[in-house]
Amino acid sequence: MCEHSNFDAKVIIKRSDAPPAWRASLRVTCKQCGMDFYFPGLPPEQPNGIQQIGVADHGTTALLDIRPPLTSTDTGSTPPPNSVRRN
Ligand SMILES: [Zn+2]
């Protein structure tokens, strides 16, 4: 039985304009057996196909909003300016 002690990670970052926004898509697999890791604690996948922050691809991908620092004193604790969700 694999102890899943070595990993591969794949991160894809997409940038959109007006306003600028960044979305990171993260996937982690076991280097030995190839099994996908899950991301417990993130919001579940949306059944309507809308990709919000949380998991996708049956729990094996984490979708995260990221952003660069806004000021020299920015601590990263405030959400990105475009984080208001439109439904
Ligand atoms: Zn493994």
PDB file of the backbone (N, CA, C, O) and the ligand in Angstrom, with CONECT records:
HET     ZN  A 101       1
ATOM      1  N   MET A   1       0.850  -1.203   0.000  1.00  0.00           N
ATOM      2  CA  MET A   1       0.000   0.000   0.000  1.00  0.00           C
ATOM      3  C   MET A   1       0.882   1.248   0.000  1.00  0.00           C
ATOM      4  O   MET A   1       1.837   1.346   0.770  1.00  0.00           O
ATOM      5  N   CYS A   2       0.559   2.170  -0.847  1.00  0.00           N
ATOM      6  CA  CYS A   2       1.348   3.399  -0.986  1.00  0.00           C
ATOM      7  C   CYS A   2       1.134   4.303   0.229  1.00  0.00           C
ATOM      8  O   CYS A   2       0.011   4.478   0.702  1.00  0.00           O
ATOM      9  N   GLU A   3       2.210   4.858   0.709  1.00  0.00           N
ATOM     10  CA  GLU A   3       2.115   5.783   1.848  1.00  0.00           C
ATOM     11  C   GLU A   3       2.004   7.238   1.391  1.00  0.00           C
ATOM     12  O   GLU A   3       1.952   8.147   2.220  1.00  0.00           O
ATOM     13  N   HIS A   4       1.968   7.458   0.090  1.00  0.00           N
ATOM     14  CA  HIS A   4       1.777   8.806  -0.488  1.00  0.00           C
ATOM     15  C   HIS A   4       2.749   9.812   0.134  1.00  0.00           C
ATOM     16  O   HIS A   4       2.329  10.823   0.697  1.00  0.00           O
ATOM     17  N   SER A   5       4.017   9.533   0.033  1.00  0.00           N
ATOM     18  CA  SER A   5       4.997  10.391   0.694  1.00  0.00           C
ATOM     19  C   SER A   5       5.817  11.258  -0.278  1.00  0.00           C
ATOM     20  O   SER A   5       6.684  12.016   0.155  1.00  0.00           O
ATOM     21  N   ASN A   6       5.549  11.150  -1.572  1.00  0.00           N
ATOM     22  CA  ASN A   6       6.182  12.051  -2.543  1.00  0.00           C
ATOM     23  C   ASN A   6       5.102  12.577  -3.481  1.00  0.00           C
ATOM     24  O   ASN A   6       4.166  11.855  -3.824  1.00  0.00           O
ATOM     25  N   PHE A   7       5.231  13.824  -3.890  1.00  0.00           N
ATOM     26  CA  PHE A   7       4.119  14.488  -4.576  1.00  0.00           C
ATOM     27  C   PHE A   7       4.563  15.233  -5.816  1.00  0.00           C
ATOM     28  O   PHE A   7       5.711  15.654  -5.955  1.00  0.00           O
ATOM     29  N   ASP A   8       3.624  15.373  -6.684  1.00  0.00           N
ATOM     30  CA  ASP A   8       3.738  16.305  -7.794  1.00  0.00           C
ATOM     31  C   ASP A   8       2.602  17.310  -7.653  1.00  0.00           C
ATOM     32  O   ASP A   8       1.500  16.960  -7.229  1.00  0.00           O
ATOM     33  N   ALA A   9       2.874  18.545  -8.006  1.00  0.00           N
ATOM     34  CA  ALA A   9       1.835  19.566  -7.971  1.00  0.00           C
ATOM     35  C   ALA A   9       1.839  20.312  -9.294  1.00  0.00           C
ATOM     36  O   ALA A   9       2.893  20.617  -9.853  1.00  0.00           O
ATOM     37  N   LYS A  10       0.642  20.598  -9.780  1.00  0.00           N
ATOM     38  CA  LYS A  10       0.496  21.356 -11.015  1.00  0.00           C
ATOM     39  C   LYS A  10      -0.373  22.567 -10.709  1.00  0.00           C
ATOM     40  O   LYS A  10      -1.484  22.441 -10.194  1.00  0.00           O
ATOM     41  N   VAL A  11       0.143  23.717 -11.029  1.00  0.00           N
ATOM     42  CA  VAL A  11      -0.608  24.952 -10.797  1.00  0.00           C
ATOM     43  C   VAL A  11      -0.776  25.669 -12.125  1.00  0.00           C
ATOM     44  O   VAL A  11       0.191  25.887 -12.854  1.00  0.00           O
ATOM     45  N   ILE A  12      -1.995  26.027 -12.424  1.00  0.00           N
ATOM     46  CA  ILE A  12      -2.287  26.819 -13.620  1.00  0.00           C
ATOM     47  C   ILE A  12      -2.884  28.139 -13.139  1.00  0.00           C
ATOM     48  O   ILE A  12      -3.818  28.153 -12.337  1.00  0.00           O
ATOM     49  N   ILE A  13      -2.344  29.227 -13.629  1.00  0.00           N
ATOM     50  CA  ILE A  13      -2.845  30.545 -13.236  1.00  0.00           C
ATOM     51  C   ILE A  13      -3.421  31.228 -14.459  1.00  0.00           C
ATOM     52  O   ILE A  13      -2.773  31.338 -15.500  1.00  0.00           O
ATOM     53  N   LYS A  14      -4.654  31.684 -14.309  1.00  0.00           N
ATOM     54  CA  LYS A  14      -5.293  32.416 -15.404  1.00  0.00           C
ATOM     55  C   LYS A  14      -5.538  33.848 -14.951  1.00  0.00           C
ATOM     56  O   LYS A  14      -5.940  34.099 -13.815  1.00  0.00           O
ATOM     57  N   ARG A  15      -5.288  34.774 -15.859  1.00  0.00           N
ATOM     58  CA  ARG A  15      -5.506  36.179 -15.577  1.00  0.00           C
ATOM     59  C   ARG A  15      -6.592  36.697 -16.498  1.00  0.00           C
ATOM     60  O   ARG A  15      -6.583  36.443 -17.702  1.00  0.00           O
ATOM     61  N   SER A  16      -7.530  37.430 -15.911  1.00  0.00           N
ATOM     62  CA  SER A  16      -8.549  38.083 -16.723  1.00  0.00           C
ATOM     63  C   SER A  16      -8.446  39.593 -16.528  1.00  0.00           C
ATOM     64  O   SER A  16      -7.870  40.057 -15.544  1.00  0.00           O
ATOM     65  N   ASP A  17      -8.997  40.347 -17.452  1.00  0.00           N
ATOM     66  CA  ASP A  17      -8.904  41.807 -17.419  1.00  0.00           C
ATOM     67  C   ASP A  17     -10.227  42.431 -16.998  1.00  0.00           C
ATOM     68  O   ASP A  17     -11.271  41.781 -16.942  1.00  0.00           O
ATOM     69  N   ALA A  18     -10.128  43.730 -16.704  1.00  0.00           N
ATOM     70  CA  ALA A  18     -11.284  44.611 -16.501  1.00  0.00           C
ATOM     71  C   ALA A  18     -12.324  44.079 -15.520  1.00  0.00           C
ATOM     72  O   ALA A  18     -13.386  43.635 -15.956  1.00  0.00           O
ATOM     73  N   PRO A  19     -12.060  44.106 -14.212  1.00  0.00           N
ATOM     74  CA  PRO A  19     -10.800  44.454 -13.562  1.00  0.00           C
ATOM     75  C   PRO A  19      -9.864  43.265 -13.592  1.00  0.00           C
ATOM     76  O   PRO A  19     -10.305  42.128 -13.763  1.00  0.00           O
ATOM     77  N   PRO A  20      -8.563  43.519 -13.425  1.00  0.00           N
ATOM     78  CA  PRO A  20      -7.638  42.391 -13.426  1.00  0.00           C
ATOM     79  C   PRO A  20      -7.935  41.421 -12.294  1.00  0.00           C
ATOM     80  O   PRO A  20      -8.196  41.837 -11.165  1.00  0.00           O
ATOM     81  N   ALA A  21      -7.895  40.137 -12.596  1.00  0.00           N
ATOM     82  CA  ALA A  21      -8.169  39.101 -11.600  1.00  0.00           C
ATOM     83  C   ALA A  21      -7.343  37.879 -11.952  1.00  0.00           C
ATOM     84  O   ALA A  21      -7.034  37.620 -13.115  1.00  0.00           O
ATOM     85  N   TRP A  22      -6.997  37.139 -10.915  1.00  0.00           N
ATOM     86  CA  TRP A  22      -6.165  35.951 -11.110  1.00  0.00           C
ATOM     87  C   TRP A  22      -6.837  34.780 -10.424  1.00  0.00           C
ATOM     88  O   TRP A  22      -7.356  34.899  -9.314  1.00  0.00           O
ATOM     89  N   ARG A  23      -6.817  33.653 -11.102  1.00  0.00           N
ATOM     90  CA  ARG A  23      -7.401  32.435 -10.544  1.00  0.00           C
ATOM     91  C   ARG A  23      -6.378  31.314 -10.668  1.00  0.00           C
ATOM     92  O   ARG A  23      -5.906  31.009 -11.764  1.00  0.00           O
ATOM     93  N   ALA A  24      -6.041  30.706  -9.540  1.00  0.00           N
ATOM     94  CA  ALA A  24      -5.103  29.591  -9.529  1.00  0.00           C
ATOM     95  C   ALA A  24      -5.874  28.282  -9.462  1.00  0.00           C
ATOM     96  O   ALA A  24      -6.831  28.145  -8.700  1.00  0.00           O
ATOM     97  N   SER A  25      -5.450  27.341 -10.258  1.00  0.00           N
ATOM     98  CA  SER A  25      -6.011  26.006 -10.281  1.00  0.00           C
ATOM     99  C   SER A  25      -4.901  25.041  -9.861  1.00  0.00           C
ATOM    100  O   SER A  25      -3.872  24.944 -10.529  1.00  0.00           O
ATOM    101  N   LEU A  26      -5.113  24.334  -8.758  1.00  0.00           N
ATOM    102  CA  LEU A  26      -4.060  23.518  -8.150  1.00  0.00           C
ATOM    103  C   LEU A  26      -4.465  22.055  -8.102  1.00  0.00           C
ATOM    104  O   LEU A  26      -5.574  21.710  -7.697  1.00  0.00           O
ATOM    105  N   ARG A  27      -3.541  21.206  -8.525  1.00  0.00           N
ATOM    106  CA  ARG A  27      -3.786  19.771  -8.481  1.00  0.00           C
ATOM    107  C   ARG A  27      -2.553  19.079  -7.903  1.00  0.00           C
ATOM    108  O   ARG A  27      -1.429  19.380  -8.305  1.00  0.00           O
ATOM    109  N   VAL A  28      -2.751  18.166  -6.976  1.00  0.00           N
ATOM    110  CA  VAL A  28      -1.650  17.443  -6.323  1.00  0.00           C
ATOM    111  C   VAL A  28      -1.860  15.954  -6.530  1.00  0.00           C
ATOM    112  O   VAL A  28      -2.949  15.433  -6.291  1.00  0.00           O
ATOM    113  N   THR A  29      -0.813  15.271  -6.976  1.00  0.00           N
ATOM    114  CA  THR A  29      -0.884  13.819  -7.150  1.00  0.00           C
ATOM    115  C   THR A  29       0.282  13.167  -6.429  1.00  0.00           C
ATOM    116  O   THR A  29       1.324  13.788  -6.217  1.00  0.00           O
ATOM    117  N   CYS A  30       0.094  11.916  -6.058  1.00  0.00           N
ATOM    118  CA  CYS A  30       1.158  11.132  -5.447  1.00  0.00           C
ATOM    119  C   CYS A  30       2.144  10.737  -6.544  1.00  0.00           C
ATOM    120  O   CYS A  30       1.753  10.195  -7.578  1.00  0.00           O
ATOM    121  N   LYS A  31       3.412  11.010  -6.310  1.00  0.00           N
ATOM    122  CA  LYS A  31       4.434  10.722  -7.312  1.00  0.00           C
ATOM    123  C   LYS A  31       4.623   9.214  -7.487  1.00  0.00           C
ATOM    124  O   LYS A  31       5.048   8.757  -8.549  1.00  0.00           O
ATOM    125  N   GLN A  32       4.309   8.448  -6.451  1.00  0.00           N
ATOM    126  CA  GLN A  32       4.550   7.007  -6.499  1.00  0.00           C
ATOM    127  C   GLN A  32       3.408   6.248  -7.164  1.00  0.00           C
ATOM    128  O   GLN A  32       3.642   5.411  -8.036  1.00  0.00           O
ATOM    129  N   CYS A  33       2.178   6.537  -6.757  1.00  0.00           N
ATOM    130  CA  CYS A  33       1.056   5.744  -7.279  1.00  0.00           C
ATOM    131  C   CYS A  33       0.162   6.535  -8.226  1.00  0.00           C
ATOM    132  O   CYS A  33      -0.713   5.960  -8.873  1.00  0.00           O
ATOM    133  N   GLY A  34       0.371   7.847  -8.315  1.00  0.00           N
ATOM    134  CA  GLY A  34      -0.400   8.656  -9.242  1.00  0.00           C
ATOM    135  C   GLY A  34      -1.776   9.070  -8.749  1.00  0.00           C
ATOM    136  O   GLY A  34      -2.534   9.701  -9.487  1.00  0.00           O
ATOM    137  N   MET A  35      -2.108   8.725  -7.514  1.00  0.00           N
ATOM    138  CA  MET A  35      -3.435   9.039  -6.980  1.00  0.00           C
ATOM    139  C   MET A  35      -3.598  10.545  -6.781  1.00  0.00           C
ATOM    140  O   MET A  35      -2.667  11.226  -6.352  1.00  0.00           O
ATOM    141  N   ASP A  36      -4.787  11.058  -7.096  1.00  0.00           N
ATOM    142  CA  ASP A  36      -5.095  12.467  -6.880  1.00  0.00           C
ATOM    143  C   ASP A  36      -5.378  12.724  -5.411  1.00  0.00           C
ATOM    144  O   ASP A  36      -5.979  11.894  -4.729  1.00  0.00           O
ATOM    145  N   PHE A  37      -4.946  13.867  -4.934  1.00  0.00           N
ATOM    146  CA  PHE A  37      -5.277  14.296  -3.573  1.00  0.00           C
ATOM    147  C   PHE A  37      -6.544  15.143  -3.606  1.00  0.00           C
ATOM    148  O   PHE A  37      -6.857  15.796  -4.601  1.00  0.00           O
ATOM    149  N   TYR A  38      -7.267  15.109  -2.477  1.00  0.00           N
ATOM    150  CA  TYR A  38      -8.461  15.950  -2.304  1.00  0.00           C
ATOM    151  C   TYR A  38      -8.117  17.182  -1.483  1.00  0.00           C
ATOM    152  O   TYR A  38      -7.048  17.260  -0.879  1.00  0.00           O
ATOM    153  N   PHE A  39      -9.013  18.123  -1.467  1.00  0.00           N
ATOM    154  CA  PHE A  39      -8.831  19.378  -0.745  1.00  0.00           C
ATOM    155  C   PHE A  39      -9.971  19.564   0.260  1.00  0.00           C
ATOM    156  O   PHE A  39     -10.866  20.379   0.032  1.00  0.00           O
ATOM    157  N   PRO A  40      -9.949  18.819   1.365  1.00  0.00           N
ATOM    158  CA  PRO A  40     -11.025  18.932   2.333  1.00  0.00           C
ATOM    159  C   PRO A  40     -11.052  20.336   2.941  1.00  0.00           C
ATOM    160  O   PRO A  40     -10.005  20.949   3.149  1.00  0.00           O
ATOM    161  N   GLY A  41     -12.239  20.832   3.219  1.00  0.00           N
ATOM    162  CA  GLY A  41     -12.371  22.140   3.838  1.00  0.00           C
ATOM    163  C   GLY A  41     -12.675  23.247   2.853  1.00  0.00           C
ATOM    164  O   GLY A  41     -13.072  24.340   3.257  1.00  0.00           O
ATOM    165  N   LEU A  42     -12.497  22.986   1.565  1.00  0.00           N
ATOM    166  CA  LEU A  42     -12.856  24.000   0.575  1.00  0.00           C
ATOM    167  C   LEU A  42     -14.323  23.822   0.180  1.00  0.00           C
ATOM    168  O   LEU A  42     -14.862  22.721   0.296  1.00  0.00           O
ATOM    169  N   PRO A  43     -14.968  24.882  -0.283  1.00  0.00           N
ATOM    170  CA  PRO A  43     -16.359  24.752  -0.720  1.00  0.00           C
ATOM    171  C   PRO A  43     -16.514  23.675  -1.795  1.00  0.00           C
ATOM    172  O   PRO A  43     -15.624  23.492  -2.626  1.00  0.00           O
ATOM    173  N   PRO A  44     -17.629  22.972  -1.778  1.00  0.00           N
ATOM    174  CA  PRO A  44     -17.830  21.885  -2.741  1.00  0.00           C
ATOM    175  C   PRO A  44     -18.019  22.405  -4.163  1.00  0.00           C
ATOM    176  O   PRO A  44     -18.256  23.591  -4.395  1.00  0.00           O
ATOM    177  N   GLU A  45     -17.905  21.482  -5.090  1.00  0.00           N
ATOM    178  CA  GLU A  45     -18.069  21.787  -6.509  1.00  0.00           C
ATOM    179  C   GLU A  45     -19.492  22.263  -6.775  1.00  0.00           C
ATOM    180  O   GLU A  45     -20.451  21.735  -6.212  1.00  0.00           O
ATOM    181  N   GLN A  46     -19.616  23.252  -7.627  1.00  0.00           N
ATOM    182  CA  GLN A  46     -20.926  23.783  -7.967  1.00  0.00           C
ATOM    183  C   GLN A  46     -21.578  22.915  -9.042  1.00  0.00           C
ATOM    184  O   GLN A  46     -20.977  22.668 -10.087  1.00  0.00           O
ATOM    185  N   PRO A  47     -22.806  22.450  -8.790  1.00  0.00           N
ATOM    186  CA  PRO A  47     -23.442  21.561  -9.765  1.00  0.00           C
ATOM    187  C   PRO A  47     -23.802  22.254 -11.078  1.00  0.00           C
ATOM    188  O   PRO A  47     -23.997  21.593 -12.098  1.00  0.00           O
ATOM    189  N   ASN A  48     -23.891  23.582 -11.051  1.00  0.00           N
ATOM    190  CA  ASN A  48     -24.285  24.294 -12.263  1.00  0.00           C
ATOM    191  C   ASN A  48     -23.105  24.565 -13.188  1.00  0.00           C
ATOM    192  O   ASN A  48     -23.266  25.210 -14.225  1.00  0.00           O
ATOM    193  N   GLY A  49     -21.915  24.076 -12.821  1.00  0.00           N
ATOM    194  CA  GLY A  49     -20.766  24.255 -13.685  1.00  0.00           C
ATOM    195  C   GLY A  49     -20.057  25.584 -13.535  1.00  0.00           C
ATOM    196  O   GLY A  49     -19.016  25.801 -14.156  1.00  0.00           O
ATOM    197  N   ILE A  50     -20.606  26.488 -12.714  1.00  0.00           N
ATOM    198  CA  ILE A  50     -19.940  27.767 -12.497  1.00  0.00           C
ATOM    199  C   ILE A  50     -18.731  27.516 -11.600  1.00  0.00           C
ATOM    200  O   ILE A  50     -18.855  26.925 -10.528  1.00  0.00           O
ATOM    201  N   GLN A  51     -17.579  27.964 -12.040  1.00  0.00           N
ATOM    202  CA  GLN A  51     -16.361  27.711 -11.284  1.00  0.00           C
ATOM    203  C   GLN A  51     -16.107  28.824 -10.296  1.00  0.00           C
ATOM    204  O   GLN A  51     -15.633  29.901 -10.655  1.00  0.00           O
ATOM    205  N   GLN A  52     -16.435  28.544  -9.026  1.00  0.00           N
ATOM    206  CA  GLN A  52     -16.158  29.492  -7.963  1.00  0.00           C
ATOM    207  C   GLN A  52     -15.007  28.951  -7.133  1.00  0.00           C
ATOM    208  O   GLN A  52     -14.478  27.873  -7.405  1.00  0.00           O
ATOM    209  N   ILE A  53     -14.627  29.715  -6.117  1.00  0.00           N
ATOM    210  CA  ILE A  53     -13.577  29.263  -5.209  1.00  0.00           C
ATOM    211  C   ILE A  53     -14.010  27.960  -4.568  1.00  0.00           C
ATOM    212  O   ILE A  53     -15.133  27.848  -4.076  1.00  0.00           O
ATOM    213  N   GLY A  54     -13.136  26.987  -4.571  1.00  0.00           N
ATOM    214  CA  GLY A  54     -13.465  25.693  -3.994  1.00  0.00           C
ATOM    215  C   GLY A  54     -12.855  24.590  -4.821  1.00  0.00           C
ATOM    216  O   GLY A  54     -11.824  24.770  -5.469  1.00  0.00           O
ATOM    217  N   VAL A  55     -13.513  23.432  -4.790  1.00  0.00           N
ATOM    218  CA  VAL A  55     -12.968  22.302  -5.532  1.00  0.00           C
ATOM    219  C   VAL A  55     -13.691  22.136  -6.859  1.00  0.00           C
ATOM    220  O   VAL A  55     -14.828  22.574  -7.035  1.00  0.00           O
ATOM    221  N   ALA A  56     -12.991  21.486  -7.791  1.00  0.00           N
ATOM    222  CA  ALA A  56     -13.546  21.137  -9.094  1.00  0.00           C
ATOM    223  C   ALA A  56     -13.001  19.758  -9.460  1.00  0.00           C
ATOM    224  O   ALA A  56     -12.221  19.169  -8.711  1.00  0.00           O
ATOM    225  N   ASP A  57     -13.413  19.263 -10.595  1.00  0.00           N
ATOM    226  CA  ASP A  57     -12.947  17.959 -11.081  1.00  0.00           C
ATOM    227  C   ASP A  57     -13.128  16.860 -10.034  1.00  0.00           C
ATOM    228  O   ASP A  57     -12.202  16.102  -9.746  1.00  0.00           O
ATOM    229  N   HIS A  58     -14.317  16.788  -9.479  1.00  0.00           N
ATOM    230  CA  HIS A  58     -14.664  15.773  -8.478  1.00  0.00           C
ATOM    231  C   HIS A  58     -13.773  15.857  -7.241  1.00  0.00           C
ATOM    232  O   HIS A  58     -13.431  14.836  -6.643  1.00  0.00           O
ATOM    233  N   GLY A  59     -13.404  17.064  -6.867  1.00  0.00           N
ATOM    234  CA  GLY A  59     -12.655  17.275  -5.633  1.00  0.00           C
ATOM    235  C   GLY A  59     -11.150  17.252  -5.780  1.00  0.00           C
ATOM    236  O   GLY A  59     -10.437  17.467  -4.800  1.00  0.00           O
ATOM    237  N   THR A  60     -10.640  16.996  -6.985  1.00  0.00           N
ATOM    238  CA  THR A  60      -9.197  16.831  -7.154  1.00  0.00           C
ATOM    239  C   THR A  60      -8.487  18.103  -7.617  1.00  0.00           C
ATOM    240  O   THR A  60      -7.270  18.099  -7.801  1.00  0.00           O
ATOM    241  N   THR A  61      -9.228  19.176  -7.805  1.00  0.00           N
ATOM    242  CA  THR A  61      -8.629  20.453  -8.186  1.00  0.00           C
ATOM    243  C   THR A  61      -9.129  21.524  -7.235  1.00  0.00           C
ATOM    244  O   THR A  61     -10.322  21.588  -6.936  1.00  0.00           O
ATOM    245  N   ALA A  62      -8.215  22.369  -6.757  1.00  0.00           N
ATOM    246  CA  ALA A  62      -8.584  23.503  -5.908  1.00  0.00           C
ATOM    247  C   ALA A  62      -8.539  24.765  -6.751  1.00  0.00           C
ATOM    248  O   ALA A  62      -7.538  25.052  -7.409  1.00  0.00           O
ATOM    249  N   LEU A  63      -9.636  25.519  -6.725  1.00  0.00           N
ATOM    250  CA  LEU A  63      -9.698  26.799  -7.432  1.00  0.00           C
ATOM    251  C   LEU A  63      -9.596  27.907  -6.395  1.00  0.00           C
ATOM    252  O   LEU A  63     -10.398  27.976  -5.464  1.00  0.00           O
ATOM    253  N   LEU A  64      -8.606  28.772  -6.563  1.00  0.00           N
ATOM    254  CA  LEU A  64      -8.325  29.811  -5.577  1.00  0.00           C
ATOM    255  C   LEU A  64      -8.141  31.151  -6.260  1.00  0.00           C
ATOM    256  O   LEU A  64      -7.484  31.239  -7.297  1.00  0.00           O
ATOM    257  N   ASP A  65      -8.726  32.210  -5.675  1.00  0.00           N
ATOM    258  CA  ASP A  65      -8.421  33.562  -6.136  1.00  0.00           C
ATOM    259  C   ASP A  65      -7.077  33.960  -5.555  1.00  0.00           C
ATOM    260  O   ASP A  65      -6.814  33.736  -4.374  1.00  0.00           O
ATOM    261  N   ILE A  66      -6.242  34.539  -6.367  1.00  0.00           N
ATOM    262  CA  ILE A  66      -4.957  35.061  -5.897  1.00  0.00           C
ATOM    263  C   ILE A  66      -4.819  36.477  -6.402  1.00  0.00           C
ATOM    264  O   ILE A  66      -5.523  36.881  -7.328  1.00  0.00           O
ATOM    265  N   ARG A  67      -3.928  37.229  -5.810  1.00  0.00           N
ATOM    266  CA  ARG A  67      -3.660  38.592  -6.278  1.00  0.00           C
ATOM    267  C   ARG A  67      -2.284  39.024  -5.807  1.00  0.00           C
ATOM    268  O   ARG A  67      -1.773  38.503  -4.816  1.00  0.00           O
ATOM    269  N   PRO A  68      -1.680  39.976  -6.513  1.00  0.00           N
ATOM    270  CA  PRO A  68      -0.413  40.544  -6.053  1.00  0.00           C
ATOM    271  C   PRO A  68      -0.696  41.549  -4.937  1.00  0.00           C
ATOM    272  O   PRO A  68      -1.854  41.910  -4.729  1.00  0.00           O
ATOM    273  N   PRO A  69       0.321  42.008  -4.219  1.00  0.00           N
ATOM    274  CA  PRO A  69       0.123  43.044  -3.209  1.00  0.00           C
ATOM    275  C   PRO A  69      -0.436  44.320  -3.849  1.00  0.00           C
ATOM    276  O   PRO A  69      -0.050  44.686  -4.959  1.00  0.00           O
ATOM    277  N   LEU A  70      -1.349  44.993  -3.135  1.00  0.00           N
ATOM    278  CA  LEU A  70      -1.942  46.223  -3.648  1.00  0.00           C
ATOM    279  C   LEU A  70      -1.148  47.446  -3.213  1.00  0.00           C
ATOM    280  O   LEU A  70      -1.097  48.446  -3.930  1.00  0.00           O
ATOM    281  N   THR A  71      -0.532  47.368  -2.042  1.00  0.00           N
ATOM    282  CA  THR A  71       0.303  48.454  -1.517  1.00  0.00           C
ATOM    283  C   THR A  71       1.508  47.833  -0.826  1.00  0.00           C
ATOM    284  O   THR A  71       1.596  46.614  -0.680  1.00  0.00           O
ATOM    285  N   SER A  72       2.438  48.688  -0.400  1.00  0.00           N
ATOM    286  CA  SER A  72       3.634  48.168   0.272  1.00  0.00           C
ATOM    287  C   SER A  72       3.302  47.621   1.663  1.00  0.00           C
ATOM    288  O   SER A  72       4.085  46.851   2.219  1.00  0.00           O
ATOM    289  N   THR A  73       2.154  48.005   2.236  1.00  0.00           N
ATOM    290  CA  THR A  73       1.778  47.520   3.570  1.00  0.00           C
ATOM    291  C   THR A  73       0.696  46.453   3.501  1.00  0.00           C
ATOM    292  O   THR A  73       0.190  46.017   4.535  1.00  0.00           O
ATOM    293  N   ASP A  74       0.343  46.039   2.326  1.00  0.00           N
ATOM    294  CA  ASP A  74      -0.696  45.020   2.128  1.00  0.00           C
ATOM    295  C   ASP A  74      -0.270  43.709   2.782  1.00  0.00           C
ATOM    296  O   ASP A  74       0.834  43.223   2.533  1.00  0.00           O
ATOM    297  N   THR A  75      -1.134  43.135   3.612  1.00  0.00           N
ATOM    298  CA  THR A  75      -0.809  41.862   4.265  1.00  0.00           C
ATOM    299  C   THR A  75      -1.491  40.684   3.576  1.00  0.00           C
ATOM    300  O   THR A  75      -1.282  39.535   3.963  1.00  0.00           O
ATOM    301  N   GLY A  76      -2.300  40.959   2.566  1.00  0.00           N
ATOM    302  CA  GLY A  76      -2.952  39.869   1.848  1.00  0.00           C
ATOM    303  C   GLY A  76      -4.225  39.385   2.498  1.00  0.00           C
ATOM    304  O   GLY A  76      -4.837  38.426   2.027  1.00  0.00           O
ATOM    305  N   SER A  77      -4.642  40.045   3.593  1.00  0.00           N
ATOM    306  CA  SER A  77      -5.814  39.550   4.306  1.00  0.00           C
ATOM    307  C   SER A  77      -7.131  40.065   3.735  1.00  0.00           C
ATOM    308  O   SER A  77      -8.195  39.528   4.041  1.00  0.00           O
ATOM    309  N   THR A  78      -7.061  41.100   2.912  1.00  0.00           N
ATOM    310  CA  THR A  78      -8.297  41.593   2.307  1.00  0.00           C
ATOM    311  C   THR A  78      -8.541  40.868   0.987  1.00  0.00           C
ATOM    312  O   THR A  78      -7.595  40.513   0.284  1.00  0.00           O
ATOM    313  N   PRO A  79      -9.805  40.651   0.657  1.00  0.00           N
ATOM    314  CA  PRO A  79     -10.088  39.935  -0.589  1.00  0.00           C
ATOM    315  C   PRO A  79      -9.731  40.771  -1.802  1.00  0.00           C
ATOM    316  O   PRO A  79      -9.596  41.990  -1.699  1.00  0.00           O
ATOM    317  N   PRO A  80      -9.578  40.133  -2.944  1.00  0.00           N
ATOM    318  CA  PRO A  80      -9.303  40.904  -4.153  1.00  0.00           C
ATOM    319  C   PRO A  80     -10.464  41.833  -4.465  1.00  0.00           C
ATOM    320  O   PRO A  80     -11.600  41.540  -4.093  1.00  0.00           O
ATOM    321  N   PRO A  81     -10.202  42.959  -5.147  1.00  0.00           N
ATOM    322  CA  PRO A  81     -11.252  43.954  -5.394  1.00  0.00           C
ATOM    323  C   PRO A  81     -12.419  43.415  -6.200  1.00  0.00           C
ATOM    324  O   PRO A  81     -13.518  43.964  -6.126  1.00  0.00           O
ATOM    325  N   ASN A  82     -12.214  42.377  -6.949  1.00  0.00           N
ATOM    326  CA  ASN A  82     -13.274  41.856  -7.815  1.00  0.00           C
ATOM    327  C   ASN A  82     -13.958  40.644  -7.202  1.00  0.00           C
ATOM    328  O   ASN A  82     -14.639  39.898  -7.907  1.00  0.00           O
ATOM    329  N   SER A  83     -13.785  40.432  -5.879  1.00  0.00           N
ATOM    330  CA  SER A  83     -14.243  39.174  -5.295  1.00  0.00           C
ATOM    331  C   SER A  83     -15.753  39.139  -5.038  1.00  0.00           C
ATOM    332  O   SER A  83     -16.279  38.104  -4.627  1.00  0.00           O
ATOM    333  N   VAL A  84     -16.454  40.250  -5.272  1.00  0.00           N
ATOM    334  CA  VAL A  84     -17.897  40.241  -5.109  1.00  0.00           C
ATOM    335  C   VAL A  84     -18.506  39.352  -6.195  1.00  0.00           C
ATOM    336  O   VAL A  84     -18.276  39.546  -7.389  1.00  0.00           O
ATOM    337  N   ARG A  85     -19.277  38.388  -5.747  1.00  0.00           N
ATOM    338  CA  ARG A  85     -19.843  37.414  -6.702  1.00  0.00           C
ATOM    339  C   ARG A  85     -21.127  37.949  -7.320  1.00  0.00           C
ATOM    340  O   ARG A  85     -21.984  38.506  -6.633  1.00  0.00           O
ATOM    341  N   ARG A  86     -21.237  37.773  -8.599  1.00  0.00           N
ATOM    342  CA  ARG A  86     -22.457  38.151  -9.308  1.00  0.00           C
ATOM    343  C   ARG A  86     -23.203  36.886  -9.655  1.00  0.00           C
ATOM    344  O   ARG A  86     -22.655  35.998 -10.307  1.00  0.00           O
ATOM    345  N   ASN A  87     -24.452  36.795  -9.223  1.00  0.00           N
ATOM    346  CA  ASN A  87     -25.256  35.598  -9.527  1.00  0.00           C
ATOM    347  C   ASN A  87     -26.444  35.946 -10.387  1.00  0.00           C
ATOM    348  O   ASN A  87     -27.230  35.067 -10.740  1.00  0.00           O
TER     349      ASN A  87
HETATM  350 ZN    ZN A 101       0.607   7.091  -3.424  1.00  0.00          ZN2+
END
